[in-house]
Amino acid sequence: MKTAFSAAALIALSFPATLGARSIAEDPATHIAGSKNAKVTSVYTHPLPGVPGKSLKGVVVDYGPGGYSPSHRHARSAIIYATVLDGAVRIQVNNGPVHIYHKGQNWTEMPGDHHNVSANASATQPAKILAVFVVDDVDKELTIPDGK
């Protein structure tokens, strides 16, 4: 399963802006409400070929030293495949054990999962992840902080 999602991520990253992907300049980075030293940048959106109503969406999450995001859920339809691009992150899903993922490692989140912990594992070095969403086109908000 990880291989399929990894291949999907590479395919999606290869689509040029003229095929429907949004460039970083068109959708600038945003800071996450309730976060510390974290920002999210949309890097692409593309309809999933052969699957009407579904899209691949990619976001890069940059965590500065000591940075974190508040606990949250993702769009109800979202399946997420995340890969650490730089540094290391602490991740906890569904009150399970806290895992530390390093550059090149990945994890998957399924529809309805609760992301309890999402943080840079270092107080001195930055960290970066690429999250690839397979999501219904109607789901515009990808991340929903707890209490919303």
C-alpha positions in Angstrom: 0.0 0.0 0.0 2.8 2.4 0.8 4.3 1.8 -2.6 1.1 2.7 -4.3 0.7 5.9 -2.4 4.4 6.8 -2.9 4.0 6.3 -6.6 0.8 8.5 -6.6 2.7 11.2 -4.8 5.5 11.2 -7.4 3.0 11.2 -10.2 1.0 14.1 -8.7 4.2 16.1 -8.1 5.1 15.7 -11.8 1.9 17.5 -13.1 2.7 21.1 -14.2 0.5 24.0 -13.1 -1.2 24.1 -16.5 -2.8 20.8 -15.8 -4.6 22.1 -12.7 -2.0 22.1 -10.0 -1.7 25.2 -7.8 1.6 26.8 -7.5 3.0 27.9 -4.2 2.8 31.5 -5.4 -0.9 31.1 -6.1 -1.6 29.6 -2.7 0.9 31.1 -0.2 1.8 29.4 3.1 -0.6 29.8 5.9 0.0 29.5 9.6 -2.1 27.0 11.5 -4.4 28.4 14.2 -3.2 27.2 17.6 0.2 26.2 16.3 3.7 27.3 17.3 6.3 27.9 14.7 4.5 25.9 12.0 3.2 26.7 8.5 1.4 24.8 5.7 1.9 25.4 2.0 -0.3 23.8 -0.6 1.9 22.5 -3.4 -0.5 20.8 -5.7 -4.1 19.8 -6.4 -5.1 17.5 -9.2 -8.2 15.5 -10.0 -7.6 11.8 -9.5 -7.8 10.3 -13.0 -10.6 7.7 -13.4 -12.1 8.4 -10.0 -14.8 11.1 -10.4 -15.1 13.4 -7.4 -11.7 12.6 -5.9 -8.5 14.6 -6.0 -4.9 14.3 -4.9 -3.8 17.3 -2.8 -0.3 17.9 -1.5 0.8 20.1 1.3 4.2 20.8 2.9 4.2 21.4 6.6 7.3 23.3 7.9 8.0 23.1 11.6 10.6 25.5 13.0 12.6 24.3 16.0 10.1 23.3 18.8 7.2 23.9 16.4 3.9 22.0 16.6 0.4 21.9 15.3 -2.7 21.6 17.6 -4.5 18.2 17.7 -6.9 17.9 14.8 -8.8 15.7 12.3 -8.7 15.8 8.6 -11.5 16.0 6.0 -13.9 13.1 6.6 -13.0 11.5 3.2 -9.2 12.0 3.5 -6.6 9.3 3.3 -3.2 10.8 4.1 0.2 9.5 3.3 2.9 11.6 4.9 6.7 11.5 4.4 9.3 13.4 6.4 11.4 15.5 4.0 13.8 17.0 6.5 14.5 16.5 10.2 12.3 14.4 12.5 8.7 14.7 13.7 6.7 13.4 16.7 3.4 11.9 15.6 0.5 10.4 17.6 -2.7 9.1 15.9 -5.8 7.9 17.7 -4.2 8.0 21.2 -1.8 5.3 20.1 1.9 5.5 20.9 3.9 8.5 20.0 6.3 7.8 17.1 9.3 9.7 16.0 9.7 9.6 12.2 13.0 10.7 10.6 13.8 11.9 7.1 12.5 9.4 4.5 10.1 7.7 6.9 6.3 7.8 6.4 3.0 7.0 7.9 -0.7 6.8 6.8 -3.8 8.3 8.4 -7.2 6.9 7.5 -10.6 8.7 7.3 -11.8 9.7 10.8 -8.4 9.3 12.5 -7.5 11.8 15.2 -4.1 13.4 15.0 -3.2 14.0 18.7 0.4 15.0 18.3 2.1 16.6 15.3 5.4 18.3 16.3 9.0 18.8 15.4 11.1 16.3 17.4 13.9 18.9 17.8 14.1 22.1 19.7 17.1 23.3 17.6 16.6 22.0 14.0 13.7 22.5 11.6 11.5 19.7 10.2 9.4 19.3 7.1 6.8 16.8 5.9 4.9 16.3 2.7 1.3 15.2 3.2 -0.5 13.7 0.2 -4.3 13.6 0.6 -6.7 11.5 -1.4 -9.9 13.4 -0.7 -13.4 14.1 -2.0 -13.5 17.3 -4.2 -16.3 18.7 -2.0 -14.0 18.7 1.1 -12.3 22.0 0.9 -11.0 22.2 4.5 -8.2 19.6 4.8 -7.4 20.1 8.5 -10.0 20.7 11.3 -8.6 21.7 14.7 -10.2 20.1 17.7 -13.2 22.1 19.0 -14.2 23.4 15.6 
